[in-house]
């Protein structure tokens, strides 16, 4: 999935300044996300205790609407992963969604990792479907991915790019793309007994079909490279904007 479409802020100077590609797959009841970002200049390294308001520095936001019918983000998950902190390791948080705050408190079943290089960084996240704020609609899961780019040390962002992109799209789930999850029961119920959920079914392979709101026709098969474990494939499909 190409995440290099600008939706707010300054134009990227080049693909080396800011561009990104994402890979998604399903392993049982876990959604795996990998985002490779090209970024020639780092933003501010926030302290781990200040892991919030992710748009102030380099970060990736994963937006999921389990029902695919939400009018606002109150019934969605918006998980942001910052690839580095002042202490070194990545951090994650949820913002402006159903349960805001540090990921350790608001999404304890979610795992994430990052790798940084002089040319950019790679983010991985494993999100149990049971950690989402409602039953999953496998025929039309709302989905979007955003990359926030900062080239300064004053905690200000310069550019926002992503997949299904419109001005202010991060707050409008009806403008996010859609994913279908073959093999997941209709209105897949939550399986967790409390916060965090479960991660079962790691041996089951899943394929997702993706539609971006406003894309050109294309199809690709990609493979997930896993620091978090598991090997899955994704068939990605983009189609023209629905009228």
QUITAFEN-V790635 format. One record per residue. PSI is psi in degrees with one decimal (none if undefined). OMEGA is omega as a letter, one per 20 degrees, with the letter a starting at -180 (none if undefined). D_LAST is the distance of its C-alpha to the last C-alpha in Angstrom with 1 decimal. Layout:
psi = [PSI & PSI]
omega = [OMEGA & OMEGA]
d_last = [D_LAST & D_LAST]
This chain:
psi = [126.6 & 121.5 & 25.2 & 11.3 & 123.7 & 136.4 & -16.5 & 152.9 & -162.9 & 152.9 & 145.9 & 140.4 & -33.6 & 170.4 & -24.3 & -23.9 & -49.2 & 118.9 & 163.1 & 154.7 & 139.3 & 151.8 & 132.5 & 147.7 & 165.5 & 131.3 & 98.7 & -121.4 & 24.6 & 129.0 & 121.3 & 132.1 & 130.7 & 128.7 & 121.8 & 120.2 & 131.0 & 122.9 & 110.8 & -12.1 & 128.9 & 148.1 & -167.0 & 135.3 & 101.0 & 152.8 & 149.9 & -35.9 & -13.3 & 29.0 & 78.4 & 168.2 & 59.4 & -19.5 & -6.6 & -16.0 & -172.2 & 131.3 & 164.6 & 133.2 & 129.4 & 115.2 & 124.3 & 127.7 & 101.5 & -33.7 & -24.6 & 10.0 & 9.3 & 141.0 & -21.4 & -179.8 & 5.3 & -18.8 & 28.7 & 170.1 & 128.5 & 98.1 & 123.8 & 133.8 & 124.1 & 126.2 & -16.6 & 160.1 & 175.0 & -30.5 & -13.8 & -62.6 & 161.4 & 166.2 & 166.1 & 151.6 & 163.2 & 141.3 & 137.6 & 43.7 & -154.8 & -25.4 & 91.8 & 151.4 & -177.1 & 141.0 & -32.4 & -27.2 & -33.3 & -15.0 & 60.1 & -18.1 & -7.8 & 136.3 & 147.7 & 158.8 & 163.5 & 154.6 & 130.1 & 146.0 & 169.0 & -22.8 & -6.5 & -142.3 & 162.8 & 132.1 & 137.2 & 143.3 & 142.3 & 114.6 & 109.6 & 136.8 & -29.4 & -13.6 & -8.2 & 157.5 & 31.3 & 171.2 & 144.7 & 134.6 & 98.9 & -13.7 & -7.6 & 60.2 & 128.3 & 135.6 & 136.6 & 159.7 & 132.2 & 144.8 & 127.8 & 127.7 & 129.6 & 135.4 & 19.0 & 171.1 & 18.7 & 19.6 & 44.0 & 137.1 & 151.9 & -37.2 & 142.8 & 124.2 & 167.4 & -162.7 & -74.8 & 104.8 & 129.3 & 158.5 & 129.5 & 16.8 & -25.3 & -21.9 & 5.1 & 84.2 & -23.6 & -10.7 & 2.9 & 165.6 & -178.0 & 144.8 & 140.7 & 146.0 & 82.8 & 137.3 & -13.0 & 129.9 & 147.2 & 138.0 & 49.2 & 119.2 & 158.7 & 139.4 & -0.4 & 150.9 & -4.9 & -166.3 & 140.2 & -45.1 & -166.7 & 166.8 & 31.1 & 172.4 & 29.5 & -18.6 & -1.4 & 127.7 & 139.8 & 147.8 & 136.5 & 144.1 & 132.6 & 137.3 & 124.6 & 138.3 & 104.8 & 36.1 & 172.0 & 157.6 & 129.4 & 158.9 & 140.2 & 149.3 & 131.2 & 163.0 & 137.1 & 130.8 & 119.3 & 108.5 & -25.2 & 0.7 & 151.7 & 149.3 & 118.2 & 164.4 & 152.8 & 132.1 & 112.4 & 135.1 & 130.9 & 145.9 & 165.6 & 156.3 & 137.4 & 137.9 & none]
omega = [r & a & a & r & r & r & r & r & a & r & r & r & a & r & r & r & r & r & a & r & a & r & a & r & r & r & a & a & r & r & a & a & r & a & r & a & r & a & a & a & a & r & a & r & a & r & r & r & r & a & r & a & a & a & r & a & a & a & r & r & r & a & a & r & a & a & a & a & a & r & r & a & a & r & a & r & r & a & r & r & r & a & r & r & r & r & r & a & r & r & a & r & r & a & r & r & a & a & a & r & r & a & r & a & a & r & a & r & a & r & r & r & r & r & r & r & r & a & a & a & r & r & r & r & r & a & r & r & a & r & a & a & r & r & a & r & a & r & a & r & r & a & r & a & a & r & r & a & r & r & a & r & a & r & r & r & r & a & r & r & a & a & r & a & r & r & a & a & a & r & a & a & r & r & r & r & a & r & r & a & r & r & r & a & r & a & a & a & r & a & a & r & a & a & r & r & a & a & a & r & a & a & a & a & a & r & r & r & a & r & r & r & r & a & r & a & r & r & a & r & a & a & r & r & a & r & a & r & r & r & a & r & a & r & a & a & r & a & a & a & r & a & none]
d_last = [22.2 & 22.3 & 22.5 & 23.5 & 20.6 & 22.0 & 20.3 & 23.4 & 26.9 & 28.8 & 27.9 & 29.6 & 32.7 & 32.2 & 30.9 & 34.3 & 33.7 & 30.5 & 28.2 & 27.5 & 26.6 & 26.0 & 27.0 & 26.2 & 27.9 & 29.0 & 32.7 & 33.3 & 31.9 & 31.7 & 28.7 & 30.1 & 28.7 & 30.3 & 29.3 & 31.3 & 31.4 & 33.1 & 34.7 & 37.8 & 39.0 & 39.2 & 38.3 & 40.6 & 42.0 & 41.7 & 44.3 & 43.4 & 44.1 & 41.6 & 38.7 & 36.1 & 33.7 & 32.8 & 30.9 & 34.4 & 35.1 & 33.8 & 31.7 & 28.9 & 26.6 & 25.2 & 22.6 & 22.1 & 20.5 & 22.3 & 20.3 & 16.8 & 16.3 & 18.3 & 17.6 & 20.3 & 22.6 & 25.4 & 24.5 & 23.8 & 26.1 & 26.1 & 28.9 & 30.3 & 32.9 & 35.2 & 36.9 & 40.3 & 42.3 & 45.6 & 47.4 & 45.6 & 43.5 & 39.7 & 38.6 & 35.5 & 34.2 & 31.4 & 30.1 & 28.0 & 27.1 & 28.7 & 32.1 & 33.0 & 36.0 & 37.7 & 36.4 & 39.9 & 39.7 & 36.0 & 35.1 & 38.5 & 37.1 & 35.1 & 36.9 & 36.2 & 38.0 & 37.9 & 39.6 & 40.2 & 41.4 & 42.1 & 38.8 & 36.6 & 36.2 & 34.6 & 33.4 & 33.4 & 32.5 & 33.0 & 31.1 & 32.2 & 29.4 & 32.0 & 32.0 & 28.5 & 28.4 & 27.3 & 26.8 & 24.5 & 21.5 & 21.9 & 18.8 & 16.6 & 18.7 & 17.2 & 18.6 & 19.0 & 22.0 & 23.4 & 26.6 & 28.7 & 31.2 & 34.4 & 37.2 & 39.6 & 42.2 & 41.5 & 38.7 & 35.9 & 32.7 & 31.6 & 28.3 & 25.3 & 23.3 & 21.1 & 18.4 & 15.0 & 16.1 & 15.4 & 18.3 & 19.7 & 17.4 & 20.6 & 20.5 & 16.9 & 16.5 & 13.0 & 12.1 & 14.4 & 13.9 & 14.7 & 17.9 & 19.4 & 23.2 & 24.9 & 28.2 & 27.6 & 28.2 & 25.5 & 25.6 & 28.1 & 30.7 & 32.3 & 35.6 & 37.3 & 40.2 & 39.6 & 38.0 & 37.2 & 36.6 & 37.7 & 37.1 & 38.2 & 37.3 & 37.7 & 38.8 & 35.6 & 33.2 & 29.5 & 26.4 & 23.0 & 19.7 & 17.4 & 13.7 & 13.0 & 9.9 & 9.7 & 12.5 & 14.2 & 15.6 & 18.8 & 21.1 & 24.2 & 26.9 & 28.7 & 31.8 & 32.5 & 35.9 & 37.3 & 39.6 & 38.6 & 39.4 & 37.7 & 36.2 & 32.7 & 30.1 & 26.4 & 24.0 & 21.0 & 17.9 & 15.0 & 11.8 & 9.0 & 6.3 & 3.8 & 0.0]
